[in-house]
Amino acid sequence: MIHKIQVLGSLFVLAAGIASAEPQMGTQYSQTELKVMVRGARTTQQYQELASYFRKRQQALEQQAQTEKAEWERRSQVNAAVSQKYPRPADSSKNRYEYFRYEAEQMGQQAAHYESLSANATQPAVK
């Protein structure tokens, strides 16, 4: 019974973190829309739009990671016998923190890629 409550609590915290990040992101694209945009990007403006989208996603994920880090630290302070079973609630928070950090890093790399393409598209070719 306690385990179910902990799992539901963890899911609630995760859902709240995701829901709080969504309004900050502005434009949301589906996977299909994003793939079409990536394949069709040829102009500076299109590259800048993709870079901006990935930067916003990076920022939202970094914010989620910080929220999860605080939860991980809070849960690490609990030394009750129930929390010593693996995976402990602190372990779950640590895993979510690491996931959000990894995803934020991936979004940052994508943004940097499109920023680079945007910069190269505006520079005239040297002959």
C-alpha positions as CSV (number, residue, x, y, z in Angstrom):
1,M,0.0,0.0,0.0
2,I,2.8,2.4,0.9
3,H,4.6,1.6,-2.3
4,K,1.5,2.4,-4.4
5,I,1.2,5.8,-2.6
6,Q,4.9,6.5,-3.2
7,V,4.6,5.6,-6.9
8,L,1.5,7.7,-7.3
9,G,3.2,10.6,-5.5
10,S,6.2,10.3,-7.8
11,L,4.0,10.3,-10.9
12,F,2.2,13.3,-9.6
13,V,5.4,15.3,-9.0
14,L,6.7,14.3,-12.5
15,A,3.4,15.3,-14.2
16,A,3.3,18.6,-12.3
17,G,6.9,19.3,-13.5
18,I,6.0,18.6,-17.1
19,A,2.8,20.6,-16.9
20,S,4.5,23.6,-15.4
21,A,7.2,23.5,-18.2
22,E,4.7,23.4,-21.1
23,P,3.3,26.9,-20.9
24,Q,6.8,28.4,-20.9
25,M,7.7,26.7,-24.1
26,G,5.3,28.6,-26.3
27,T,5.0,26.8,-29.7
28,Q,4.7,23.1,-29.4
29,Y,5.3,20.9,-32.4
30,S,4.3,17.2,-32.9
31,Q,7.0,14.7,-33.8
32,T,5.8,14.7,-37.4
33,E,5.8,18.5,-37.6
34,L,9.3,18.7,-36.2
35,K,10.6,16.1,-38.7
36,V,9.0,18.0,-41.6
37,M,10.6,21.3,-40.3
38,V,14.0,19.7,-40.0
39,R,13.9,18.1,-43.4
40,G,12.6,21.3,-45.0
41,A,14.9,23.8,-43.3
42,R,17.0,25.7,-45.9
43,T,16.8,29.3,-44.9
44,T,18.4,31.3,-42.1
45,Q,14.9,32.0,-40.7
46,Q,14.0,28.3,-40.6
47,Y,17.3,27.4,-38.9
48,Q,16.8,30.2,-36.3
49,E,13.2,28.9,-35.6
50,L,14.5,25.4,-35.0
51,A,17.4,26.7,-32.8
52,S,14.9,28.8,-30.8
53,Y,12.6,25.8,-30.4
54,F,15.4,23.5,-29.1
55,R,16.7,26.3,-26.8
56,K,13.3,26.6,-25.2
57,R,13.1,22.9,-24.8
58,Q,16.5,22.8,-23.2
59,Q,15.5,25.5,-20.7
60,A,12.3,23.7,-19.8
61,L,14.2,20.5,-19.3
62,E,16.9,22.2,-17.2
63,Q,14.2,23.7,-15.0
64,Q,12.6,20.2,-14.6
65,A,16.0,18.8,-13.7
66,Q,16.5,21.4,-11.0
67,T,13.1,20.6,-9.6
68,E,13.9,16.9,-9.5
69,K,17.3,17.6,-8.0
70,A,15.6,19.4,-5.1
71,E,13.2,16.4,-4.7
72,W,16.2,14.0,-4.8
73,E,17.9,15.9,-2.1
74,R,14.7,16.0,0.0
75,R,14.2,12.3,-0.4
76,S,17.8,11.5,0.4
77,Q,17.2,12.9,3.9
78,V,14.5,10.3,4.7
79,N,16.1,7.3,6.4
80,A,12.9,5.3,7.1
81,A,13.1,1.5,6.7
82,V,10.6,1.5,3.9
83,S,12.7,3.8,1.8
84,Q,15.7,1.5,2.0
85,K,14.3,-1.0,-0.4
86,Y,15.6,-0.7,-4.0
87,P,14.7,1.4,-5.8
88,R,14.4,3.9,-3.1
89,P,12.3,7.1,-3.8
90,A,15.6,9.0,-3.8
91,D,16.9,6.7,-6.5
92,S,13.8,7.4,-8.6
93,S,14.3,11.1,-8.2
94,K,18.0,10.8,-9.1
95,N,17.2,8.8,-12.2
96,R,14.6,11.4,-13.3
97,Y,17.2,14.2,-12.6
98,E,19.8,12.5,-14.8
99,Y,17.2,11.9,-17.5
100,F,16.2,15.6,-17.6
101,R,19.9,16.7,-17.6
102,Y,20.7,14.3,-20.5
103,E,17.7,15.5,-22.5
104,A,18.5,19.1,-21.9
105,E,22.1,18.5,-23.1
106,Q,20.7,16.8,-26.3
107,M,18.4,19.8,-26.9
108,G,21.4,22.2,-26.4
109,Q,23.4,20.3,-29.0
110,Q,20.5,20.5,-31.5
111,A,20.1,24.2,-30.8
112,A,23.9,24.8,-31.3
113,H,23.7,22.8,-34.6
114,Y,20.9,24.9,-36.0
115,E,22.5,28.1,-34.7
116,S,25.7,27.1,-36.6
117,L,23.7,26.4,-39.8
118,S,21.9,29.7,-39.4
119,A,25.2,31.6,-39.1
120,N,26.7,29.8,-42.1
121,A,23.7,30.4,-44.2
122,T,24.0,34.2,-43.7
123,Q,27.7,34.3,-44.6
124,P,28.5,34.8,-48.2
125,A,30.5,32.1,-49.9
126,V,34.3,32.8,-50.2
127,K,35.7,32.3,-53.6
